[in-house]
Amino acid sequence: MVIGTYVKMINDMRYLLFISISLTIAISSNAQSKIDAALLQPIEQLFDGMRAGDSTAVKDAFMPNATLETIATRKDGSTVVQKGSIADFARAVGMPHPEVWDEKIWSYDIRRDAHLATVWTEYTFYIGKKRSHCGVNAFTLFETPNGWKINHIIDTRRRDNCQESPDSLLHQLMDDWHHAAATGDEKVFFGSMGPDAIYIGTDATERWPKAEFETWAMKYFERDTAWAFRPIEREIYYSRNGDVAWFNETLDTWMGTCRGSGILERTAMGWMLQHYHLAIAVPNEKVKGYLELLD
């Protein structure tokens, strides 16, 4: 009886500890979301003001002595930092122009300590529906008594390799990866994978670190086609800072319908595939017959 009571007390304590930890995590996560929303508010206000042609909203997103800079490339190929004026920029936003100025932001990488924060964003800038350029913005923000304000922006600008949608780069990477296998292009196929990438095949023994996978698969890439898997659909999800993505996809293969899932990471070399898992999709009504085949 005493032992049973003691066990119940231990289980109750474990349950209460679990609830306490769960509530702490939930409260912490909710608090962090509120901090991020407040911190990003002036950035969103800036771009909303640009789209609306509202110079007042744009100016209000900045601190009084904020600075604006752009890393520009000269005709001779050299790069310089060009300084701009917040007042001139806001004035240009408010001047009548027939097309909407639309800067689409694809990711936010937030760093914060006390009243200081930096936010790194990837963007593509459109004039109306026409793409103008793309690059990254690096914001420095300060928390004032009236909320967060932008103190400095420096950006890069280019006209090539621009993202057209939140998922376009990653869809293209994975489509090219599958196409490389279908055309026997080992350079693109293995070059799209990180050095520590893992490939898990349909057989229970197939867990391949990249180097081993490359050695094993080379005989297939010596042919015109290593294997041809055609993507049918794909869903992509992102970490909060946008540097890690995971996905699941449906594939049309010689084995029938397969499922693929994987993890992609943004690196200094661009997005890289770090993990891929291929699985044969067996309809539920055929599982029993499938198991009998394995006996």
CORRA-V709311 format. One record per backbone hydrogen bond with DSSP energy under -0.5 kcal/mol. NH is the residue of the N-H (numbers start at 1). CO is the residue of the C=O. E is the energy in kcal/mol with one decimal. If there is no record, write none. Layout:
nh	co	e
NH	CO	E
NH	CO	E
This chain:
nh	co	e
5	1	-2.3
6	2	-2.3
7	3	-2.7
8	4	-2.2
9	5	-2.3
10	6	-2.4
11	7	-2.6
12	8	-2.7
13	9	-2.5
14	10	-2.5
15	11	-2.4
16	12	-2.7
17	13	-2.6
18	14	-2.5
19	15	-2.5
20	16	-2.6
21	17	-2.7
22	18	-2.6
23	19	-2.7
24	20	-2.3
25	21	-2.6
26	22	-2.5
27	23	-3.0
28	24	-2.7
29	25	-2.8
30	26	-2.5
31	27	-2.6
32	28	-2.4
33	29	-2.2
34	30	-1.9
35	31	-2.2
36	32	-2.7
37	33	-2.3
38	34	-2.3
39	35	-2.4
40	36	-2.4
41	37	-0.9
44	40	-2.6
45	41	-2.6
46	42	-2.1
47	43	-1.9
48	44	-2.6
49	45	-2.5
50	46	-1.9
51	47	-2.1
52	48	-2.1
53	49	-1.0
53	50	-0.6
54	49	-2.6
55	53	-0.9
58	54	-1.7
59	55	-2.5
60	56	-2.1
61	57	-0.7
61	58	-1.2
62	59	-1.5
63	150	-2.6
66	63	-1.7
67	151	-1.8
68	84	-0.8
69	153	-2.5
70	82	-2.3
71	155	-3.0
72	70	-0.8
72	80	-2.8
74	72	-0.5
74	78	-3.4
77	74	-1.7
80	72	-2.6
82	70	-3.3
82	80	-0.7
83	81	-0.5
84	68	-3.6
89	85	-2.5
90	86	-2.9
91	87	-2.2
92	88	-2.2
93	89	-2.2
94	90	-1.9
95	91	-1.0
101	50	-0.6
102	100	-0.8
102	126	-2.7
103	101	-0.6
104	102	-0.7
104	124	-2.7
106	122	-2.5
107	122	-0.7
109	120	-2.1
110	108	-0.6
111	118	-2.6
113	116	-2.8
116	113	-2.4
117	141	-1.9
118	111	-2.8
119	139	-1.9
120	109	-2.1
121	119	-0.5
121	137	-2.6
122	107	-0.7
123	135	-2.4
124	104	-1.9
125	133	-3.3
126	102	-2.9
127	130	-2.8
128	100	-3.3
128	126	-0.7
130	127	-1.7
132	125	-3.1
133	125	-1.2
134	158	-2.7
135	123	-1.9
137	121	-2.8
138	154	-2.6
139	119	-3.1
139	137	-0.6
140	152	-2.4
141	117	-3.1
142	149	-2.4
143	115	-2.1
144	142	-0.8
144	147	-2.3
147	144	-2.0
149	142	-2.3
150	61	-2.7
151	140	-3.2
152	140	-1.6
153	67	-1.6
154	138	-1.6
155	69	-1.4
156	136	-2.1
157	71	-0.6
158	134	-2.4
168	165	-0.8
171	167	-2.7
172	168	-2.2
173	169	-2.2
174	170	-2.4
175	171	-2.7
176	172	-2.7
177	173	-2.0
178	174	-2.3
179	175	-2.3
180	176	-2.3
181	177	-1.4
182	178	-1.9
183	179	-1.5
184	181	-0.8
185	180	-3.3
186	184	-1.1
189	185	-2.2
190	186	-2.4
191	187	-1.4
192	188	-1.1
192	189	-0.5
193	190	-1.1
194	273	-2.4
197	194	-1.9
198	274	-1.6
199	208	-2.8
200	276	-3.1
201	199	-0.6
201	206	-1.9
206	203	-1.9
207	205	-1.6
208	199	-3.4
209	207	-0.6
210	197	-2.0
213	209	-2.8
214	210	-2.9
215	211	-1.8
216	212	-2.6
217	213	-2.7
218	214	-1.0
219	216	-0.5
220	217	-1.3
221	217	-1.7
222	218	-0.9
223	220	-1.3
226	181	-2.4
227	181	-1.0
229	227	-0.7
230	228	-0.5
230	252	-2.5
231	229	-0.6
232	250	-3.2
233	250	-1.0
235	248	-2.6
237	246	-2.7
239	244	-2.7
242	239	-1.3
245	264	-2.8
246	237	-2.0
247	262	-2.0
248	235	-1.8
249	260	-3.1
250	233	-2.3
251	258	-2.9
252	230	-2.7
253	251	-0.6
253	256	-1.6
256	253	-1.8
258	251	-2.3
259	279	-3.5
260	249	-2.7
261	277	-1.9
262	247	-1.9
263	275	-1.9
264	245	-3.4
265	272	-2.6
266	243	-3.0
267	265	-0.6
267	270	-1.9
270	267	-1.9
272	265	-2.5
273	192	-2.9
274	263	-2.8
274	272	-0.6
275	263	-1.3
276	198	-2.2
277	261	-3.0
278	200	-3.0
279	259	-2.9
281	257	-2.0
282	280	-0.8
283	281	-0.6
286	283	-1.9
287	284	-1.3
290	286	-2.0
291	287	-2.8
292	288	-1.9
293	289	-1.6
294	290	-1.0
295	291	-0.8
295	292	-0.6
